[in-house]
Amino acid sequence: MPLHKALEMRALSHRRSLNSEVIDCFERALPGKPLGVPSVDALAPCAYVAPFHLSRSLYSMQKIGFSEALDTITQADPRYQREAYAFLRDALDYTIKQKKKSKEDPSRHVSGPELLGGIRLFALKEFGPMAITVLDYWGVHECVDFGHMVFNLINAGIFGKTERDTLADFSQGYDFREAFVLPFLPPSVQLQDTPPSRIADHQAPSPTQLP
């Protein structure tokens, strides 16, 4: 199947399930109540609205839906396709779940570098050696592109942030070739193309290693 068709099918699947998930989730979180400012714990099952920063003391629920926000975002900034934002949302959900499993830092705050690490693992898990091709097709070519997408979602009211979160957090990320291509090349090629101090960072995780 052509790549663009596979991506369109994946995006369509996301969109078809979104409306029913939204309704079910809010009915569970706010039974018989008007939409106001629910607690983070009440909205925990609604992973699709998980912001870049989640605080247990304050949660500002977005006034517009994810799909509607993407209409506005992609009109104002057409660099990235809608599917890239859906992937970013899913990667954030994945990163939050991994942090919750961590005994060292169970907090819900996700920093820029942590999100980039989660994006890398999630992309490898979802797309394997096709990850860099998929991201390129979506218009995402370097880590700072994820930063621009994050702040587009922040400005649209979908993600939240702290005062410490900046676009610069995404400017010192990994090289896409090292992150998504080298792990699938023979070890001899990895040794030639990767500095010794960084080889371990870019070895391909086995299926059992990916959470």
DAGI-V879705 format. One record per residue. N is the residue number from 1. PHI is phi in degrees with one decimal (NA if undefined). OMEGA is omega in radians with two decimals (NA if undefined). Layout:
[[N/PHI/OMEGA] [N/PHI/OMEGA]]
//
This chain:
[[1/NA/3.11] [2/-57.9/-3.08] [3/-57.1/-3.06] [4/-65.5/3.10] [5/-68.7/3.12] [6/-63.0/-3.14] [7/-67.7/3.13] [8/-64.2/3.13] [9/-65.8/3.13] [10/-64.9/-3.14] [11/-65.8/3.13] [12/-62.0/3.11] [13/-62.2/3.09] [14/-59.7/-3.05] [15/-66.9/-3.11] [16/-65.5/-3.09] [17/-85.3/-3.01] [18/-64.7/-3.04] [19/-60.8/-3.13] [20/-66.6/3.11] [21/-65.4/-3.14] [22/-61.5/-3.10] [23/-62.4/-3.13] [24/-60.6/-3.06] [25/-66.4/-3.11] [26/-71.7/3.07] [27/-66.3/3.09] [28/-71.5/-3.06] [29/-74.9/-3.03] [30/-132.7/-3.09] [31/-63.9/3.07] [32/69.3/-3.11] [33/-116.7/3.04] [34/-69.8/3.13] [35/-67.2/3.13] [36/-132.5/3.09] [37/-123.3/-3.10] [38/-72.5/3.12] [39/-72.9/3.10] [40/-63.1/-3.14] [41/-62.6/3.13] [42/-66.0/-3.10] [43/-94.9/-3.08] [44/-53.8/3.12] [45/-66.3/-3.09] [46/-85.1/-3.01] [47/-61.7/-3.06] [48/-67.1/3.13] [49/-101.4/-3.11] [50/-62.2/-3.10] [51/-81.6/3.11] [52/-58.3/3.04] [53/-127.4/3.09] [54/-113.8/3.09] [55/-118.3/3.13] [56/-73.5/-3.10] [57/-91.7/-3.10] [58/-151.7/3.09] [59/-141.4/3.10] [60/-99.1/-3.10] [61/-75.9/-3.13] [62/-65.1/-3.09] [63/-89.6/3.11] [64/-125.5/-3.13] [65/-80.1/-3.10] [66/-62.9/-3.11] [67/-63.9/3.12] [68/-64.4/3.12] [69/-63.4/3.13] [70/-66.4/3.07] [71/-58.9/-3.12] [72/-70.1/-3.08] [73/-63.1/-3.06] [74/-71.1/3.03] [75/-73.3/-3.11] [76/-77.2/-3.10] [77/-136.2/-3.04] [78/-82.4/-3.09] [79/-65.0/-3.02] [80/-119.6/-3.11] [81/-78.4/-3.12] [82/-56.6/-3.12] [83/-61.7/3.11] [84/-65.1/3.12] [85/-70.6/3.08] [86/-63.2/3.08] [87/-62.8/-3.14] [88/-60.7/3.09] [89/-60.2/-3.14] [90/-66.0/3.12] [91/-66.2/3.07] [92/-65.4/3.08] [93/-57.5/3.13] [94/-60.9/-3.12] [95/-64.5/3.13] [96/-62.6/3.13] [97/-63.3/3.12] [98/-67.0/3.12] [99/-67.4/3.13] [100/-65.2/3.11] [101/-78.8/-3.07] [102/-76.9/3.10] [103/-80.5/-3.10] [104/-77.5/-3.07] [105/-143.1/-3.11] [106/-82.0/-3.10] [107/-65.7/-3.11] [108/-90.2/-3.13] [109/-70.0/3.11] [110/-117.9/3.12] [111/-81.1/3.11] [112/-57.4/3.12] [113/-60.1/3.11] [114/-65.3/3.11] [115/-63.9/3.11] [116/-61.1/3.10] [117/-64.0/3.10] [118/-66.3/3.09] [119/-60.8/-3.12] [120/-59.7/-3.11] [121/-65.0/-3.11] [122/-67.7/3.12] [123/-64.8/3.11] [124/-64.0/-3.14] [125/-68.9/-3.07] [126/-79.0/-2.95] [127/-119.6/3.13] [128/56.6/-3.10] [129/-68.1/3.09] [130/-88.2/-3.03] [131/-55.9/-3.08] [132/-66.3/3.11] [133/-68.1/3.13] [134/-63.8/-3.12] [135/-62.4/3.12] [136/-63.4/3.12] [137/-61.9/3.13] [138/-82.0/-3.12] [139/93.1/-3.12] [140/-103.4/-3.02] [141/-119.0/3.13] [142/-154.6/-3.02] [143/-61.1/-3.12] [144/-64.0/3.06] [145/-62.3/3.06] [146/-62.8/3.09] [147/-61.4/3.12] [148/-63.0/3.12] [149/-66.4/3.12] [150/-58.8/-3.10] [151/-73.7/2.97] [152/-63.5/3.12] [153/-71.7/3.06] [154/-63.9/-3.12] [155/-65.2/3.12] [156/-85.9/3.12] [157/85.6/-3.13] [158/-86.5/3.06] [159/-101.6/3.01] [160/-111.4/-3.13] [161/-153.1/2.99] [162/-103.6/3.12] [163/-66.2/-3.10] [164/-82.7/-3.08] [165/-81.9/-3.13] [166/-136.0/3.08] [167/-62.5/-3.14] [168/-61.6/3.12] [169/-60.9/-3.08] [170/-102.0/-3.04] [171/-83.6/-3.11] [172/-111.4/-3.13] [173/-82.3/-3.08] [174/-85.0/2.99] [175/-79.2/-3.06] [176/-62.2/-3.13] [177/-66.1/3.13] [178/-66.3/-3.06] [179/-79.4/-2.96] [180/-116.4/-3.12] [181/-108.3/-3.08] [182/-55.5/-3.13] [183/-58.3/-3.08] [184/-104.9/3.07] [185/-89.5/3.10] [186/-57.6/-3.12] [187/-53.9/-3.13] [188/-63.9/3.11] [189/-71.6/3.10] [190/-59.4/-3.12] [191/-64.7/-3.13] [192/-73.1/-2.98] [193/-95.7/-3.04] [194/-115.4/3.05] [195/-57.7/-3.07] [196/-52.7/-3.09] [197/-69.9/-3.06] [198/-115.9/-3.09] [199/-60.9/-3.09] [200/-62.3/-3.11] [201/-69.3/-2.99] [202/-118.2/3.05] [203/-72.2/-3.07] [204/-67.1/3.05] [205/-69.0/3.05] [206/-76.3/3.12] [207/-53.5/3.14] [208/-76.3/3.14] [209/-83.9/-3.14] [210/-77.1/-3.11] [211/-64.0/NA]]
//
